[in-house]
Amino acid sequence: MAKYDSLEAHLRNLSGDSVRLTFDEINRILPSPLPPSAYEYPPFWSNTTVGSTHVWADAWQRAGWRVTGYSLEQRYVDFRRLRTESSDASQERAEKGGETDAVESGLHAPAVNWGDGKQEAEERQLVAIKTRRGQPDFRDRLLRAYNTTCAVSGSTIEPLLEAAHIVPHALVTNYAITNGILLRSDIHTLFDLHLIAVDSDCRVAISRSLKWTEYAQYRGRRLLALPADRQEHPSRDSLKTHHDLFIAREEALAD
């Protein structure tokens, strides 16, 4: 049984249309505790398309539920059953800006804060894999900063090099060089899918699912290319944000 299957089963068996679960309650439901990113990184609790790289979101959505709000400070998550939400309720939630019934300091509504009213964040990220060449200025700046070299593989074949956002554009509009990294197209795709990550010390992490592939050679290596100007190096906070979700995905698939 995958780690989050127990959460799916718990939600399926609930009566009623909504429920608030504390992180402690979720930890008692799961076979092992929530990862650190659940406590620190708001997109962990975002709704995504089923079958995405966020396998924990698959669990509540397969069960027919959706996250409608959460508080990292107070450590709880609000879920609502999808099939029973009326159009009146949807309109009321929209008029309130997507917030839950209590508007408190520190509360978040991922359906609004992370692009849910327009298109699912994960769908937008997958679309971005196909359309990222539509960001020529960002790519040109990274090509110059990284001396036309893939940071992970060292490839210098310019037509294959792409501008990767560390914190995805679907979540945060940030075209600063410090939120970018120049990657060969295949590595960029794996990076976007959280199968490859870079930690805050600029060491490469590779998913266990890639253990027997050619990408395993990069595990634990430092980046081969970085900007000469240290002020243009990848943001350590941005790298940590991406790496935390990589770790959460690995932990979920391991259970």
C-alpha positions as CSV (number, residue, x, y, z in Angstrom):
1,M,0.0,0.0,0.0
2,A,1.3,3.5,-0.9
3,K,1.7,5.9,1.9
4,Y,-1.3,8.1,1.1
5,D,-3.7,5.3,0.3
6,S,-4.8,5.3,4.0
7,L,-5.7,8.9,3.7
8,E,-7.8,8.2,0.6
9,A,-9.6,5.3,2.4
10,H,-10.3,7.5,5.4
11,L,-11.8,10.3,3.3
12,R,-13.9,7.8,1.3
13,N,-15.4,6.4,4.5
14,L,-16.4,9.8,6.0
15,S,-20.0,11.0,6.0
16,G,-20.8,14.6,5.4
17,D,-19.5,17.1,2.9
18,S,-16.6,18.8,4.6
19,V,-14.0,18.0,7.3
20,R,-11.1,19.7,9.0
21,L,-8.1,17.4,9.8
22,T,-5.2,18.5,11.9
23,F,-1.7,17.5,10.9
24,D,-1.6,15.3,14.0
25,E,-4.8,13.5,12.9
26,I,-3.4,13.0,9.4
27,N,-0.2,11.6,10.9
28,R,-2.3,9.0,12.8
29,I,-4.0,8.0,9.6
30,L,-0.8,7.6,7.6
31,P,1.6,4.7,8.1
32,S,4.5,7.3,8.5
33,P,4.5,11.0,9.3
34,L,4.0,13.8,6.9
35,P,7.2,15.1,5.3
36,P,8.7,18.4,6.4
37,S,7.5,20.1,3.2
38,A,3.9,19.6,4.4
39,Y,4.7,21.9,7.4
40,E,6.8,24.5,5.4
41,Y,5.7,24.7,1.8
42,P,2.2,25.8,0.8
43,P,2.0,24.1,-2.6
44,F,2.2,20.7,-0.8
45,W,-1.5,21.2,-0.1
46,S,-2.5,22.4,-3.6
47,N,-5.0,20.4,-5.7
48,T,-3.5,18.9,-8.8
49,T,-4.6,16.6,-11.6
50,V,-4.8,12.9,-10.7
51,G,-1.7,11.1,-11.9
52,S,0.5,14.1,-11.2
53,T,3.9,14.0,-9.5
54,H,2.1,15.1,-6.2
55,V,0.9,11.7,-5.3
56,W,-0.5,12.9,-2.0
57,A,-2.9,15.2,-3.8
58,D,-4.0,12.2,-5.9
59,A,-5.1,10.5,-2.7
60,W,-7.7,13.0,-1.6
61,Q,-8.9,13.7,-5.1
62,R,-9.3,10.0,-6.0
63,A,-11.5,9.9,-2.9
64,G,-13.6,12.7,-4.3
65,W,-12.4,15.4,-2.0
66,R,-10.6,18.7,-2.5
67,V,-8.5,20.9,-0.3
68,T,-10.3,24.2,0.2
69,G,-8.1,25.8,2.9
70,Y,-5.3,25.2,5.4
71,S,-3.1,26.8,8.0
72,L,0.6,25.9,8.3
73,E,0.7,27.9,11.5
74,Q,-2.3,26.1,13.1
75,R,-1.5,22.9,11.3
76,Y,-4.8,21.8,9.8
77,V,-6.3,21.2,6.4
78,D,-9.9,21.7,5.3
79,F,-11.4,19.2,2.8
80,R,-14.7,19.4,0.9
81,R,-16.4,16.6,-1.0
82,L,-16.4,17.5,-4.7
83,R,-19.7,16.0,-5.8
84,T,-21.9,17.8,-3.2
85,E,-20.6,21.3,-3.7
86,S,-23.5,23.3,-5.1
87,S,-23.3,26.1,-7.5
88,D,-24.5,28.5,-4.8
89,A,-21.7,27.3,-2.5
90,S,-19.2,27.8,-5.4
91,Q,-20.5,31.3,-6.0
92,E,-20.3,32.1,-2.3
93,R,-16.7,30.9,-2.1
94,A,-15.8,32.9,-5.2
95,E,-17.3,36.0,-3.7
96,K,-15.2,35.5,-0.6
97,G,-12.0,35.1,-2.6
98,G,-11.9,31.4,-2.2
99,E,-11.3,31.5,1.5
100,T,-12.7,29.1,4.1
101,D,-15.4,30.2,6.5
102,A,-13.0,31.8,8.9
103,V,-10.7,34.6,7.6
104,E,-7.8,34.4,10.0
105,S,-4.2,35.5,9.9
106,G,-2.0,32.7,8.6
107,L,-4.9,31.0,6.7
108,H,-4.4,30.0,3.1
109,A,-6.8,28.9,0.3
110,P,-4.7,27.0,-2.2
111,A,-7.4,27.0,-4.8
112,V,-6.9,30.7,-5.1
113,N,-3.4,31.4,-4.0
114,W,-1.9,28.8,-6.4
115,G,-3.9,29.3,-9.6
116,D,-6.8,26.9,-9.0
117,G,-9.4,29.3,-10.4
118,K,-7.8,29.3,-13.8
119,Q,-6.2,26.0,-14.4
120,E,-4.7,23.4,-12.1
121,A,-1.1,24.2,-11.2
122,E,0.2,20.8,-12.2
123,E,-1.6,21.0,-15.6
124,R,0.0,24.4,-16.2
125,Q,3.4,23.1,-15.3
126,L,3.1,20.2,-17.8
127,V,1.9,22.7,-20.4
128,A,4.9,24.8,-19.6
129,I,7.2,21.9,-20.5
130,K,6.0,22.3,-24.1
131,T,5.8,26.0,-24.2
132,R,8.8,27.2,-22.2
133,R,10.6,28.3,-25.4
134,G,8.1,31.1,-25.3
135,Q,10.2,32.9,-22.7
136,P,13.1,34.0,-24.9
137,D,14.4,36.8,-22.7
138,F,14.6,34.6,-19.6
139,R,16.4,31.9,-21.7
140,D,18.8,34.4,-23.2
141,R,19.8,35.8,-19.8
142,L,20.4,32.3,-18.5
143,L,22.4,31.3,-21.6
144,R,24.7,34.2,-20.9
145,A,24.9,33.6,-17.2
146,Y,25.7,29.9,-17.6
147,N,28.0,30.4,-20.6
148,T,25.7,28.3,-22.7
149,T,26.3,25.2,-20.5
150,C,23.8,22.8,-18.9
151,A,24.3,23.1,-15.2
152,V,23.8,19.4,-14.6
153,S,25.2,17.6,-17.6
154,G,27.7,20.2,-18.9
155,S,26.2,20.0,-22.4
156,T,27.0,23.0,-24.6
157,I,24.6,22.2,-27.5
158,E,22.6,25.4,-27.5
159,P,19.4,24.3,-29.2
160,L,18.9,21.7,-26.4
161,L,19.4,24.2,-23.6
162,E,16.3,25.6,-21.8
163,A,15.5,28.0,-19.1
164,A,14.1,26.1,-16.1
165,H,12.2,27.9,-13.3
166,I,13.2,26.5,-9.9
167,V,10.0,27.6,-8.3
168,P,7.6,27.0,-11.2
169,H,6.1,29.9,-13.1
170,A,2.7,28.2,-12.5
171,L,3.1,29.1,-8.8
172,V,5.1,32.3,-8.7
173,T,5.9,34.8,-11.5
174,N,9.6,35.2,-11.0
175,Y,11.9,35.6,-14.0
176,A,14.9,36.5,-11.9
177,I,18.1,34.7,-12.9
178,T,18.3,33.5,-9.3
179,N,15.0,31.6,-9.8
180,G,16.4,29.9,-13.0
181,I,18.8,27.3,-14.0
182,L,20.0,26.4,-17.5
183,L,19.2,22.7,-18.3
184,R,19.3,20.4,-21.3
185,S,15.8,19.8,-22.4
186,D,15.5,16.2,-21.1
187,I,16.9,17.2,-17.7
188,H,14.6,20.2,-17.6
189,T,11.6,17.9,-18.1
190,L,12.7,15.6,-15.3
191,F,13.4,18.6,-13.1
192,D,9.9,19.9,-13.6
193,L,8.5,16.5,-12.8
194,H,10.5,16.4,-9.5
195,L,12.5,13.4,-10.7
196,I,15.7,15.4,-10.6
197,A,16.4,18.2,-8.0
198,V,19.3,20.3,-6.8
199,D,19.8,20.9,-3.1
200,S,20.7,24.2,-1.5
201,D,24.4,23.2,-1.7
202,C,24.0,22.8,-5.5
203,R,24.3,19.0,-5.4
204,V,22.1,17.0,-7.8
205,A,19.5,14.6,-6.4
206,I,18.1,11.8,-8.6
207,S,14.9,9.9,-8.1
208,R,15.2,6.2,-7.1
209,S,13.0,5.6,-10.1
210,L,15.9,6.7,-12.3
211,K,18.4,4.4,-10.5
212,W,19.1,2.2,-13.5
213,T,19.1,4.9,-16.1
214,E,21.8,7.1,-17.6
215,Y,20.7,9.9,-15.2
216,A,22.0,8.0,-12.2
217,Q,25.5,9.2,-13.0
218,Y,24.6,12.7,-11.8
219,R,23.5,11.7,-8.3
220,G,25.5,13.6,-5.7
221,R,27.5,15.7,-8.1
222,R,27.8,19.4,-7.8
223,L,26.5,21.5,-10.6
224,L,29.0,21.6,-13.5
225,A,28.1,25.2,-14.5
226,L,27.2,28.2,-12.4
227,P,27.1,31.9,-13.2
228,A,30.5,33.7,-12.7
229,D,28.6,36.4,-10.7
230,R,27.7,34.8,-7.4
231,Q,24.7,37.2,-7.1
232,E,23.3,35.3,-10.1
233,H,23.6,31.9,-8.5
234,P,20.4,29.9,-7.9
235,S,18.6,31.1,-4.8
236,R,19.2,28.7,-1.9
237,D,15.6,29.2,-0.7
238,S,14.2,28.4,-4.2
239,L,16.4,25.3,-4.5
240,K,15.2,24.2,-1.0
241,T,11.5,24.7,-2.0
242,H,11.9,22.5,-5.1
243,H,14.1,20.0,-3.3
244,D,11.5,19.6,-0.5
245,L,8.8,18.6,-3.0
246,F,11.3,16.1,-4.6
247,I,11.9,14.6,-1.1
248,A,8.2,14.4,-0.4
249,R,7.5,12.6,-3.6
250,E,10.3,10.1,-3.0
251,E,9.0,9.5,0.6
252,A,5.5,8.9,-0.7
253,L,6.6,6.5,-3.4
254,A,8.8,4.6,-0.9
255,D,6.0,3.6,1.4
